[in-house]
Amino acid sequence: MTAGHTLTWTNPTQMTDGTPFAASSDTSGYQIEIDGAAAVGIPIGYATTFDMSTLAVWPTLKTGTHTVGLAVVTKEGVTGNFGTATFPILGVPMAPTALSVA
């Protein structure tokens, strides 16, 4: 369980050398990492949100703070630098015990 699971971002407008980058036409997809490990490649041309609960690794995340990384992949197949954010996975209460019906 988390406080939120939708990853949102603003796409870059420049390459690292300062030349313009038109994300809406130059993006072929995105790479997502969870805690530094590759989680998924998203082969979509342009986006600004992603539901992280759809990741295969999502149900295996333990209680605590985790890091998500996101990088843009250009139409030429170049993966950009990863931007990062942290998010919590909150503990879930144990089930009640000693239940009875009288």
C-alpha positions in Angstrom: 0.0 0.0 0.0 1.3 3.5 -0.8 0.4 7.1 -0.4 0.2 7.3 -4.2 1.2 5.3 -7.2 1.0 7.5 -10.2 4.3 8.8 -11.4 4.1 12.2 -13.1 6.8 14.2 -14.8 7.6 17.1 -17.1 9.5 16.0 -20.3 12.8 17.7 -21.1 13.0 20.5 -23.6 16.8 20.3 -24.2 19.5 17.8 -24.8 22.5 17.7 -22.4 24.4 19.8 -24.9 21.8 22.5 -24.9 20.2 21.8 -28.2 16.4 21.7 -28.3 14.6 18.5 -27.6 11.0 18.2 -28.8 9.7 15.5 -26.5 6.3 15.3 -28.2 8.0 14.2 -31.5 11.5 13.0 -30.5 10.5 10.5 -27.7 10.1 6.8 -28.4 9.6 5.8 -24.8 10.8 5.8 -21.3 12.8 3.5 -18.9 11.7 3.1 -15.3 13.9 1.8 -12.5 12.9 0.9 -9.0 15.6 1.2 -6.3 18.2 1.3 -9.1 17.1 -1.9 -10.9 15.4 -1.9 -14.3 11.7 -2.3 -13.9 10.2 -1.7 -17.3 10.6 0.0 -20.6 7.5 1.9 -21.8 7.4 1.9 -25.6 5.1 4.9 -26.0 5.9 8.0 -27.9 5.0 10.7 -25.4 3.6 10.7 -21.9 3.6 12.6 -18.6 2.1 9.9 -16.2 2.5 6.2 -15.5 0.6 4.0 -13.0 3.4 2.3 -11.1 1.1 -0.3 -9.6 1.1 -2.0 -13.0 4.8 -2.9 -12.6 5.6 -6.5 -12.1 7.8 -5.6 -9.1 5.1 -3.5 -7.4 3.6 -6.3 -5.2 7.1 -7.4 -4.0 8.1 -4.0 -2.6 8.6 -4.1 1.1 7.5 -1.5 3.6 9.8 1.5 3.6 11.0 4.3 1.3 11.9 3.4 -2.3 13.3 5.3 -5.3 11.9 5.5 -8.8 14.0 6.6 -11.7 12.7 7.7 -15.1 14.6 8.4 -18.3 13.5 9.4 -21.7 14.5 7.2 -24.7 14.9 9.1 -28.0 13.7 7.9 -31.4 17.3 7.1 -32.1 17.4 4.7 -29.1 19.5 7.0 -26.8 18.5 6.7 -23.1 18.8 10.0 -21.3 19.8 10.6 -17.7 17.5 9.3 -15.0 15.5 11.7 -12.9 14.5 10.3 -9.5 11.9 10.6 -6.8 11.2 8.7 -3.6 7.9 7.2 -2.5 6.7 5.2 0.6 5.3 1.8 0.8 3.2 1.8 4.0 2.7 -1.2 6.2 -0.6 -3.0 6.2 -2.2 -3.9 9.6 -2.3 -7.6 10.5 -5.7 -9.3 10.4 -7.7 -9.4 13.7 -7.4 -12.6 15.7 -9.5 -14.5 18.2 -12.7 -13.7 16.2 -15.8 -15.4 17.4 -19.5 -15.3 16.7 -21.9 -15.8 19.7 
